[in-house]
Amino acid sequence: MCGIVGIIGTSPVANRLVEALKRLEYRGYDSAGVATLEASGLERRRAPGKLGNLAEKLDQSPLVGTIGIGHTRWATHGAPTEGNAHPHATGKVAVVHNGIIENFRELREELARDGYKQQTETDTEAVALLVTRELDRGADPETAVGNILPRLHGAFGLAFLFEGHHDLLIAARQGSPLAVGFGTEEVYLGSDAFALAPFTNRVAYLEEGDWAVLRPEGVTIRDFSGNVVERDIQISSASAALVDKGNHRHFMAKEIYEQPETISHTLGHYVNMAEGTVDLAETLPFDFEKLSRLTIVACGTSYYAGLVAKYWFESVARLPVDVDVASEFRYREPPLEENGLSLFISQSGETADTLAALR
């Protein structure tokens, strides 16, 4: 579960990118990097391990570009090394990527036949080379990205930074959330609104298949077919404090100790303690009283949360509950009752097996 950030700014962005990435630390990562557009061209700083290692590199070799992209990576293809860390770049484009390109081996072989050979073990470098080939053939950045997106199979969030284009970022989303933020003479990109909270509360969320062209004067969003579409700008309530470890040593401790407050806030939203009533009518498109069975599908700690919920639903609501691991559920054909409800849980909203089971 990687983290993506991007800024088109009015002042140097490298340190701001790192600060935004820190607000995505709760997702976990094993390496990190940023790329900015300098007077000399595209420049990268990458490091394995914690963001502090990346910050040290920036202290030793600063970047002053006012446009850039950043990334925290969980290794999927290739070891967690500096060479495999994002952004991946050619002389013409830098790319950060969240997700998995399922057909990257076929793309890599095709690119090699055309003389575009990968230097790393990652699927993301294939995307950078695909775009570079389009640019070498004379395409502009928008056309290049529009041409390569249909070639990519899998789930991904992508952000592109181009040599010679100091006012342009391009982002694409298929199965991996991305949010665009709007500031004063600045535009932002993030895996979620938490990363953007210190910069702006005006956020638009890309929908499945969308890709966006970000410029200081505005953002153009297209759907998978290339049609220009509008996505509502929302006022985000995300707070930087929610993704700050505070006085806790790590995020696991933070989340454990915050449980009483979190549960209290949730109950307070739906439960009238004075009257002893529950009001879910306006938020859920079904009636709990008519449900015959609940099926909970999740992975990892979300699965364990589902097991806790099973006991609560069965003892309090007297509702039969099944709990399945998403990676197994997606390959089964379990009989689901007509009046049953399936609940899919993902802490990030991006867990691949859980999303596949839902689909």
LOMARLUM-510291 format. One record per residue: z, x, y of N, C-alpha, C in turn. Coordinates in pm, whole numbers, padded with zeros to 5 digits, always signed. Each point is the difference from the previous one (the first is absolute). Example, Ala and Ser with C-alpha at 12.3 -4.5 7.8 and 13.67 -1.06 7.14 Angstrom:
REM residues 2
+00780+01319-00569+00000-00089+00119+00000+00090+00120 -00072-00035+00105+00006+00082+00119+00073-00077+00109 
***
This chain:
REM residues 359
+00000+00086-00118+00000-00086+00118+00000+00089+00123 -00118+00029+00051-00014+00094+00109+00020-00069+00135 +00010+00081+00104+00012-00052+00135-00112+00051+00087 -00058-00088+00083-00110+00035+00089+00039-00032+00142 -00031+00090+00093+00016-00027+00143-00119+00057+00074 -00029-00056+00117-00106+00051+00086+00030-00035+00144 -00040+00085+00093+00022-00025+00142-00122+00046+00079 -00049-00087+00088-00089+00040+00108+00085-00006+00125 +00037+00117+00053+00101+00004+00105-00050+00058+00131 +00092+00014+00092-00027+00060+00130+00073+00132+00017 +00069+00044-00105+00074+00126+00000-00004+00054-00143 +00040+00125-00023-00003+00057-00136+00070-00091-00102 -00064-00016-00117+00048-00100-00096+00065+00059-00124 -00011+00130-00025+00044+00056-00128+00146-00030-00029 +00088+00027+00095+00143-00025-00023+00029-00149-00011 -00074-00082+00071+00017-00145-00010-00044-00050-00137 -00104+00061-00055-00042-00036-00135+00110+00031-00101 +00063+00116+00015+00109+00036-00091+00116-00097+00015 +00033-00038+00123+00108-00096+00022-00033-00134-00065 -00126-00043+00011-00041-00125-00064+00009+00011-00152 -00038+00115-00054+00010+00020-00145+00144-00004-00047 +00093+00046+00083+00141-00006-00038+00044-00143-00022 -00061-00094+00071+00037-00141-00017-00064-00061-00123 -00082+00080-00069-00056-00043-00128+00062+00077-00117 +00104+00078+00027+00064+00079-00107+00057-00087-00109 +00038-00123+00034+00058-00089-00101-00096-00027-00114 -00129+00026+00021-00099-00021-00105+00002+00113-00103 +00061+00114+00036-00002+00116-00087-00129+00080+00017 +00008+00132-00027-00118+00086+00014+00034+00137-00055 -00104+00081-00025+00023+00136-00046-00075+00104+00083 -00079-00043+00098-00066+00091+00092-00043-00080+00122 -00036+00071+00106-00036-00070+00124-00097+00086+00081 -00071-00066+00093-00092+00075+00084-00049-00083+00116 -00054+00069+00100-00063-00065+00115-00130+00071+00030 -00092-00072+00066-00123+00059+00052-00020-00052+00141 -00038+00088+00090-00031-00039+00137-00135+00059+00039 -00058-00056+00104-00126+00051+00052+00030+00089+00120 -00019+00129-00018+00028+00099+00103-00130+00040+00070 +00011+00081+00103-00119+00050+00069-00089+00079-00095 +00062+00065-00099-00074+00081-00097-00055-00082-00117 +00038-00126-00009-00044-00085-00110+00118-00061-00075 -00026-00048-00120+00105-00060-00082+00098+00107-00047 +00128-00026+00018+00105+00093-00044+00102-00076-00083 +00048+00065-00107+00100-00062-00088+00123+00087-00012 +00113-00068-00024+00122+00068-00041+00056-00080-00117 +00022+00067-00113+00047-00069-00120+00111+00081-00066 +00085-00069-00075+00110+00069-00067+00050-00082-00117 +00033+00065-00113+00069-00072-00108+00145-00022+00037 +00064-00095-00068+00141-00024+00025+00024-00091+00119 +00115+00019+00064+00046-00091+00104-00077+00017+00131 +00012-00103+00085-00067+00003+00129+00051+00115+00088 +00122+00045-00025+00051+00115+00075-00087+00123-00018 -00060+00015-00119-00089+00114-00025-00125-00011+00087 -00051-00122+00013-00117-00022+00086+00036+00025+00146 +00117-00047+00041+00044+00020+00139+00012+00149+00032 +00047+00079-00096+00010+00145+00021-00138+00061+00022 -00098-00046-00078-00136+00052+00017-00054-00032+00139 +00030-00120+00048-00046-00039+00133+00071+00080+00108 +00126+00035-00023+00071+00085+00096-00063+00139+00006 -00041+00050-00116-00058+00134-00007-00144+00003+00051 -00071-00112-00021-00141-00007+00040-00028-00139+00056 +00033-00021+00128-00007-00135+00059-00143-00053+00009 -00009-00132+00003-00124-00072+00025+00016-00081+00127 -00105-00006+00082+00011-00068+00129-00098-00116+00015 -00074-00032-00106-00097-00109+00007+00066-00134+00026 -00073-00089+00068+00053-00132+00036-00047-00110-00095 -00062+00039-00109-00039-00097-00103+00024+00065-00135 +00054-00078-00096+00027+00060-00129+00044-00101-00104 +00008+00047-00124+00045-00081-00113+00104+00080-00078 +00089-00071-00069+00104+00064-00080+00021-00071-00131 +00070+00067-00094+00010-00055-00135+00119+00059-00074 +00070-00083-00075+00094+00045-00101-00055-00040-00136 +00008+00090-00098-00070-00018-00127+00094+00001-00118 -00024-00095-00092+00052+00008-00136-00117+00045-00086 +00012+00110-00073-00112+00053-00077-00042-00097-00109 -00131-00030-00004-00059-00076-00109-00108+00084-00067 -00099+00046+00077-00099+00095-00051+00028+00136+00063 +00042+00096-00082+00030+00133+00051+00147+00019+00029 +00048+00123-00017+00142+00033+00017+00040-00010+00147 +00132-00010+00027+00048-00009+00138+00003+00137+00068 -00119+00050+00033-00014+00129+00066-00055-00018+00140 +00005+00106+00079-00058-00008+00135-00149-00029-00008 -00069+00062-00095-00144-00020-00012-00038-00143-00033 +00084-00068-00077-00029-00139-00036+00057-00101+00099 +00082+00047+00094+00059-00092+00098-00108-00052+00094 +00023-00119+00053-00091-00058+00098+00042+00046+00140 -00088-00006+00098-00138-00047-00004-00093+00099-00072 -00104-00058-00063-00109+00081-00053-00110+00001+00105 -00069+00113+00010-00095+00013+00110-00119+00086-00040 -00113-00034+00061-00116+00088+00003-00012+00043+00146 -00109+00061+00037-00015+00035+00140-00026-00119+00089 -00027-00116-00060-00042-00115+00079+00096-00118-00002 +00087-00007-00099+00089-00116-00011+00129+00041-00070 +00110-00062+00041+00129+00013-00069+00039-00139-00049 +00058-00006-00120+00030-00128-00065+00142+00002-00055 +00072-00111+00018+00125-00024-00072-00017-00128-00081 +00072-00007-00111-00029-00105-00098+00127-00040-00074 +00020-00129-00010+00107-00058-00081-00066-00080-00110 +00034+00027-00126-00059-00075-00110-00069+00092-00099 -00087-00059-00081-00072+00074-00103-00147-00042+00002 -00090+00099+00006-00143-00025-00013-00034+00013-00148 -00022-00112-00066-00012+00001-00146-00127+00069-00049 -00107-00002+00080-00127+00060-00043-00024+00136+00064 +00107+00071+00035-00020+00125+00075-00070+00107-00084 +00017-00002-00132-00066+00102-00081-00151-00017+00005 -00048-00125-00008-00144-00025+00011-00051+00041+00137 +00078-00033+00104-00040+00038+00135-00002+00152+00016 +00099+00067-00058+00007+00146+00010-00122+00065-00065 -00040-00051-00117-00117+00055-00069-00127-00025+00081 -00012-00120+00056-00117-00032+00083-00007+00091+00122 +00113+00021+00065+00004+00085+00119-00032+00145-00036 +00049+00047-00115-00026+00138-00042-00150+00022-00021 -00068-00100-00054-00145+00012-00020-00073+00015+00133 +00058-00057+00106-00060+00011+00133+00052+00120+00078 +00081+00083-00065+00048+00121+00066+00132-00014+00072 +00068-00114-00017+00130-00022+00064+00109+00015-00106 +00057+00118-00011+00096+00030-00106+00143-00006+00052 +00087-00063-00081+00141-00013+00038+00073+00131-00016 +00098+00021+00088+00084+00119-00005+00139-00031-00055 +00031-00130-00017+00133-00041-00046-00014-00091-00121 +00115-00044-00052+00003-00086-00118+00012-00148+00036 -00009-00035+00127+00034-00135+00044-00119-00094+00005 +00029-00130-00011-00104-00100+00017-00037-00017+00147 +00093+00031+00090-00023-00020+00143-00110+00092+00053 -00008+00121-00050-00102+00092+00049-00140-00054-00026 -00016-00077-00108-00130-00061-00027-00040-00095+00112 +00098-00071+00057-00029-00090+00112-00046+00080+00121 +00069+00111+00029-00040+00084+00114-00141+00053-00018 -00034+00040-00121-00134+00053-00026-00106-00109+00006 +00032-00120-00046-00095-00111+00011-00035-00027+00146 +00103-00004+00085-00025-00024+00143-00079+00115+00060 +00034+00123-00038-00072+00117+00053-00147-00005-00038 -00030-00040-00121-00140-00011-00042-00075-00101+00086 +00065-00114+00030-00063-00100+00086-00023+00057+00141 +00098+00072+00052-00015+00060+00133-00112+00103+00000 -00010+00079-00107-00107+00100-00010-00137-00065-00005 -00005-00123-00049-00127-00073-00007-00034-00070+00132 +00086+00017+00100-00030-00053+00132+00075-00124+00040 +00090-00049-00085+00076-00121+00033+00106+00031+00104 +00032-00099+00085+00114+00013+00089+00126-00035-00080 +00120+00030+00053+00122-00023-00078+00017-00143-00051 -00027-00100+00084+00017-00138-00045-00094-00032-00115 -00127+00040+00013-00097-00026-00106+00037+00076-00127 +00046+00123+00016+00037+00080-00117+00111-00067-00080 +00105-00045+00069+00111-00066-00070-00046-00131-00061 -00078-00078+00076-00050-00127-00053-00084+00019-00124 -00072+00113-00009-00084+00026-00116+00080+00041-00123 +00110+00071+00020+00071+00054-00118+00105-00096-00056 +00052-00091+00082+00108-00086-00049-00039-00080-00125 -00121-00059-00008-00035-00074-00122-00008+00089-00124 -00008+00131+00018-00008+00091-00113+00136+00027-00063 +00107-00035+00070+00135+00035-00045+00059-00111-00085 +00041+00032-00122+00063-00096-00089+00149+00032-00011 +00083-00101+00017+00143+00021-00009+00073-00062+00117 +00122+00043+00020+00082-00049+00111+00021+00115+00097 -00019-00027+00129+00012+00109+00095+00030-00049+00141 +00068+00087+00074+00006-00007+00145-00052+00134+00048 -00091-00001+00097-00065+00123+00045+00004+00010+00151 +00010+00123+00050-00015+00025+00143-00086+00124+00017 -00094-00007+00095-00098+00107+00023+00009+00050+00144 -00007+00132+00015-00006+00067+00130-00125+00088+00000 -00081-00009+00106-00132+00064+00000-00011+00112+00102 -00062+00109-00041-00031+00111+00089-00088-00050+00116 +00036+00039+00122-00080-00035+00116+00025-00138+00057 +00090-00076-00060+00027-00137+00046+00148-00011+00037 +00030+00030+00126+00139+00006+00047+00059-00138+00030 -00078-00104-00022+00048-00135+00032-00024-00096-00115 -00002+00050-00125-00040-00085-00112+00082+00030-00126 +00060-00105-00056+00053+00001-00135-00062-00118-00074 -00021+00015-00129-00047-00111-00083+00097-00016-00116 +00034-00124-00032+00095-00030-00108-00060-00107-00090 +00038+00003-00127-00048-00100-00096+00111-00035-00097 -00002-00128-00040+00106-00048-00089-00059-00080-00116 +00035+00041-00121-00030-00079-00119+00117+00016-00096 +00091-00096+00003+00115+00002-00090+00116+00083+00047 -00010+00063+00116+00108+00084+00052+00018-00032+00148 +00112-00055+00040+00017-00054+00136-00020+00103+00111 -00055-00048+00112-00012+00079+00122+00022-00090+00119 +00066+00053+00101+00025-00074+00124-00054+00080+00117 -00056-00071+00098-00050+00061+00123+00094-00039+00113 +00042+00097+00080+00090-00025+00112-00070+00021+00132 +00038-00080+00099-00064+00003+00131+00102+00039+00106 -00025+00111+00070+00088+00045+00107-00072+00002+00133 +00059+00069+00097-00061+00015+00132-00088+00124-00001 -00131-00021-00002-00099+00108-00006+00010+00079-00129 +00070-00052-00099+00011+00066-00129-00018-00103-00112 -00046+00049-00116-00016-00084-00118+00062+00074-00118 +00059-00076-00092+00075+00060-00110-00043-00060-00133 +00026+00074-00107-00028-00045-00135+00117+00037-00088 +00039-00089-00092+00110+00032-00090-00008-00080-00128 +00064+00053-00105+00007-00073-00126+00078-00130+00016 +00096-00002+00094+00071-00123+00031+00050+00008+00144 +00055-00111+00048+00043-00009+00139+00120+00089+00030 +00078+00036-00103+00117+00086+00023-00042+00133+00062 -00111+00056-00048-00045+00128+00052-00037-00008+00147 -00041-00119+00044-00049-00018+00137+00108-00050+00094 +00117-00034-00052+00103-00067+00080+00036+00073+00129 +00013+00133+00001+00037+00066+00126-00112+00001+00103 -00124-00026-00045-00115+00007+00090-00037-00136+00058 +00006-00104-00082-00045-00132+00043+00055-00107-00094 +00010-00123+00051+00034-00114-00086-00118-00096-00013 -00116+00039+00054-00122-00083-00009-00085+00054-00115 -00008-00078-00107-00057+00050-00125-00096-00103-00058 -00112+00048-00055-00092-00084-00077-00011+00060-00140 +00004-00086-00101-00006+00047-00139-00142-00018-00053 -00054+00108-00056-00130-00010-00064+00014-00082-00128 -00099-00084-00025-00001-00080-00123-00083+00071-00106 +00009-00051-00122-00068+00063-00113-00149+00016+00028 -00051+00123-00016-00141+00028+00022-00036+00034+00143 +00095-00008+00093-00028+00030+00141-00017+00150+00022 -00080+00034+00099+00000+00136+00054-00011-00008+00151 +00065+00094+00067+00019-00011+00145-00044+00127+00070 -00063-00019+00116-00039+00109+00088+00095+00000+00118 +00081+00104+00013+00103+00007+00104-00047+00090+00113 +00005-00053+00122-00029+00076+00121+00108-00033+00103 +00019+00085+00101+00103-00028+00100-00017-00134+00069 -00125-00041+00018-00025-00126+00071+00009-00123-00088 +00015+00018-00131+00012-00116-00087-00035+00032-00144 +00012-00101-00084-00021+00015-00144-00101-00103-00048 -00099+00044-00076-00096-00090-00063+00028-00004-00150 +00021-00119-00053+00031-00015-00143-00116-00072-00068 -00043+00053-00112-00105-00061-00081+00054-00032-00138 -00058-00105-00061+00038-00032-00138-00086+00082-00095 +00017-00023-00130-00069+00081-00100-00151-00011+00013 -00049-00115+00050-00143-00021+00016-00055+00059+00130 +00088+00053+00084-00044+00060+00125+00003-00092+00118 +00047-00123-00019+00006-00095+00110+00122+00028+00088 -00018-00007+00132+00113+00018+00092+00093-00120-00013 +00129+00027-00017+00100-00106-00017+00116+00023+00097 +00077-00105+00024+00118+00009+00085+00125-00005-00087 +00094+00085+00027+00131-00004-00065+00106-00015+00109 +00085-00099-00016+00097-00032+00104+00092+00118+00029 +00026+00023+00128+00100+00098+00040+00136-00070-00002 +00092+00056-00076+00133-00058-00016+00104+00087+00070 +00108-00063+00040+00113+00074+00056+00093+00035-00116 +00005+00127-00033+00077+00046-00115+00148+00011+00034 +00083-00040-00095+00145+00014+00016+00052+00125-00071 -00093+00083-00051+00041+00122-00070+00079+00090+00093 +00105+00057-00053+00087+00088+00078+00003+00137-00064 -00006+00103+00084+00009+00137-00052+00131+00022-00074 +00105-00073+00038+00130+00017-00064-00003-00039-00146 -00090-00093-00037-00007-00047-00138-00047+00109-00095 -00073+00098+00050-00051+00106-00086+00060+00135+00038 +00116-00004+00061+00076+00121+00031+00116+00010-00098 +00024+00119-00054+00107+00016-00099+00138-00016+00062 +00008+00007+00134+00129-00010+00066+00093+00111-00047 +00122-00035-00037+00097+00099-00047-00004+00021-00151 -00096-00064-00067-00009+00011-00146-00080+00125-00038 +00032+00056-00116-00067+00122-00045-00144-00027-00039 -00028-00119-00052-00136-00032-00042-00018-00151+00004 -00125-00045-00018-00030-00141+00014+00062-00085-00111 +00018+00057-00120+00063-00079-00106+00141-00041+00041 +00077+00096+00053+00136-00033+00045-00004-00102+00113 -00093+00018+00092-00013-00094+00112-00023-00142-00051 -00094-00015-00095-00033-00133-00049+00115-00060-00081 +00074+00082-00073+00115-00050-00075+00107-00054+00094 +00035+00078+00101+00108-00040+00090-00042-00112+00096 -00129-00020+00017-00046-00108+00088-00012-00134-00072 +00021-00002-00133-00022-00124-00075+00085-00117+00050 +00130+00017+00025+00077-00116+00048-00056-00061+00128 -00037+00086+00095-00054-00049+00126-00136-00066-00020 -00083+00061-00084-00133-00055-00026+00008-00136-00067 +00086-00012-00101+00018-00129-00068+00055-00104+00096 +00094+00040+00084+00057-00093+00098-00106-00052+00095 -00086+00089+00050-00106-00043+00092-00097-00096-00069 -00034+00030-00126-00093-00085-00073+00059-00138-00024 +00124-00004-00046+00065-00129-00022+00015-00077+00130 +00031+00072+00108+00017-00067+00128-00126-00067+00049 -00115+00053-00042-00128-00058+00043-00030-00131-00072 +00042-00011-00126-00037-00116-00081+00116-00094-00032 +00124+00049+00011+00115-00078-00045+00086-00042+00119 +00030-00129+00006+00095-00051+00099+00137+00000-00065 +00080+00103+00029+00130+00015-00065+00094-00115+00034 -00008-00051+00123+00091-00107+00042-00025-00128-00079 -00127-00030-00025-00035-00124-00070-00021+00021-00149 -00010+00126-00042-00023+00028-00141-00137-00041-00046 -00102+00015+00088-00136-00040-00034-00095+00119+00009 -00113-00012-00071-00104+00103+00001-00128-00063+00050 -00070+00066+00091-00125-00053+00055-00111+00100-00023 -00087-00029-00098-00115+00084-00029-00131-00074+00024 +00007-00123+00044-00117-00087+00007-00109+00057+00089 +00038+00064+00111-00100+00046+00096-00061+00134-00039 +00058+00068-00095-00046+00135-00032-00067+00012-00136 +00021-00093-00090-00056+00012-00134-00087-00122-00032 -00119+00023-00054-00094-00110-00028+00025-00068-00134 +00124-00007-00045+00031-00067-00126+00144-00049+00007 +00034-00085-00097+00134-00058-00006+00075+00063-00117 +00109+00070+00028+00077+00065-00106+00048-00099-00105 +00029-00122+00042+00055-00099-00093-00101-00040-00107 -00130+00023+00027-00104-00040-00095-00045+00115-00090 +00055+00119+00019-00041+00114-00081+00060-00009-00140 -00081+00037-00101+00049+00001-00137+00038+00139-00048 -00058+00104+00061+00028+00137-00042-00043+00096+00111 +00071+00113+00008-00034+00106+00096-00034+00127-00077 -00113+00061+00033-00040+00128-00058+00001+00106+00110 +00081+00103-00018+00010+00109+00098-00073+00122-00054 -00088+00058+00082-00082+00114-00041+00021+00113+00101 +00034+00120-00049+00028+00111+00091+00002+00131-00077 +00014+00111+00074+00012+00133-00059+00122+00072+00059 +00052+00096-00075+00103+00088+00052+00124-00073+00047 +00051+00041+00118+00121-00061+00052-00022-00146+00036 -00124-00038+00031-00029-00141+00025+00019-00082-00128 -00033+00061-00115+00024-00065-00129+00149-00021-00021 +00081+00100+00034+00145-00014-00015+00054-00110+00092 -00056-00009+00120+00038-00108+00090-00036-00135-00061 -00113-00005-00070-00040-00123-00068+00096-00039-00110 +00055+00101-00071+00099-00029-00103+00127-00060+00059 +00042+00051+00116+00116-00059+00068-00032-00144+00040 -00121-00020+00055-00038-00134+00043-00004-00097-00118 -00038+00050-00118-00004-00085-00119+00136-00065-00024 +00107+00082+00006+00135-00054-00024+00038-00100+00108 -00037+00027+00124+00034-00092+00108-00073-00133-00014 -00131+00007-00025-00077-00123-00013+00048-00084-00119 +00031+00068-00110+00041-00074-00119+00140-00060+00016 +00091+00074+00063+00137-00049+00011+00019-00097+00116 -00069+00024+00111+00019-00084+00119-00100-00115+00004 -00129+00032-00022-00104-00103+00010-00029-00067-00134 +00056+00053-00108-00024-00053-00135-00149-00004-00031 -00069+00108+00039-00145+00010-00019-00030+00112-00099 -00075-00028-00110-00035+00105-00095-00085+00108+00068 +00030+00126-00030-00068+00111+00067-00045+00104-00102 -00126+00045+00013-00051+00114-00075-00024+00114+00099 +00030+00123-00043-00025+00117+00085-00092+00096-00076 -00113+00035+00060-00098+00086-00064-00026+00125+00083 -00027+00112-00069-00047+00121+00066-00148-00019+00034 -00037+00022+00124-00135-00031+00046-00107+00075-00078 +00027+00125-00036-00100+00079-00071-00031-00055-00139 +00094-00078-00057-00025-00066-00128-00056-00140+00021 +00054-00070+00100-00043-00137+00027-00150-00008+00029 -00054+00101+00072-00140-00005+00042-00097+00005-00118 +00045+00053-00116-00088+00010-00116+00028-00108-00104 +00098-00086+00028+00030-00110-00091-00062-00128+00053 +00006-00103-00081-00041-00133+00044+00113-00097-00030 +00113+00015+00067+00116-00086-00029-00028-00143+00042 +00044-00097-00079-00017-00141+00039+00091-00033+00118 -00059-00039+00111+00076-00038+00119+00002-00151+00013 +00118-00056+00018+00014-00146+00003-00061-00058+00127 -00048-00124-00013-00067-00067+00113+00093-00014+00120 +00126-00029-00026+00096-00017+00109+00087+00125+00019 -00051+00113-00048+00074+00125+00014-00038+00073+00128 +00080+00099+00032-00022+00083+00119+00005+00147-00042 -00095+00078+00048+00000+00144-00024+00037+00071+00130 +00096+00093-00009+00048+00075+00115-00028+00148-00023 -00082+00060+00086-00037+00141-00011+00075+00078+00107 +00073+00104-00043+00085+00076+00092-00051+00143+00012 -00018+00045+00125-00037+00138+00028+00067+00043+00129 +00081+00105-00006+00070+00047+00120-00099+00041+00107 -00111+00061-00039-00097+00051+00097-00109-00101+00031 -00020-00096-00090-00116-00087+00014-00127+00064-00050 +00011+00120-00059-00118+00076-00040+00002+00042-00147 +00102-00038-00078+00010+00045-00139-00123-00045-00078 -00078+00097-00049-00132-00030-00057+00008-00096-00118 +00091+00025-00095+00010-00086-00118+00043-00141+00037 +00091-00012+00096+00046-00133+00042-00112-00077+00067 -00077+00066+00086-00113-00066+00065-00106-00039-00102 -00025+00088-00098-00099-00032-00103+00045-00118-00084 +00129-00007-00032+00052-00114-00076-00013-00128+00080 +00024+00006+00130-00013-00117+00085-00144-00050+00003 -00092+00093+00015-00142-00040+00005-00045-00058-00132 
***
